[in-house]
């Protein structure tokens, strides 16, 4: 697969990668991983809101704490595995 990138965007990516001391590929991998995670969580949140609107059933405190624990563990794992290319 080939992606055409505007020259200004290419310069910006190269500059940002240099500031972060990583390759452009690593920068883009990091960005796409963050975006995928964001949109997954957003879909889950929207589904919970729709369920609440439809049924009036909210998320229990235990379920919320469990979700927060999972998010904390994911953040810890991400922080421990982050590498600079």
Secondary structure, DSSP 8 states (H G I E B T S, - for coil): ------HHHHHHHHHHHHHTTS-HHHHHHHHHHHHHHHHHHHHHHHHHHHHHHHH-----HHHHHHHHHHHHHHHHHHHHH----
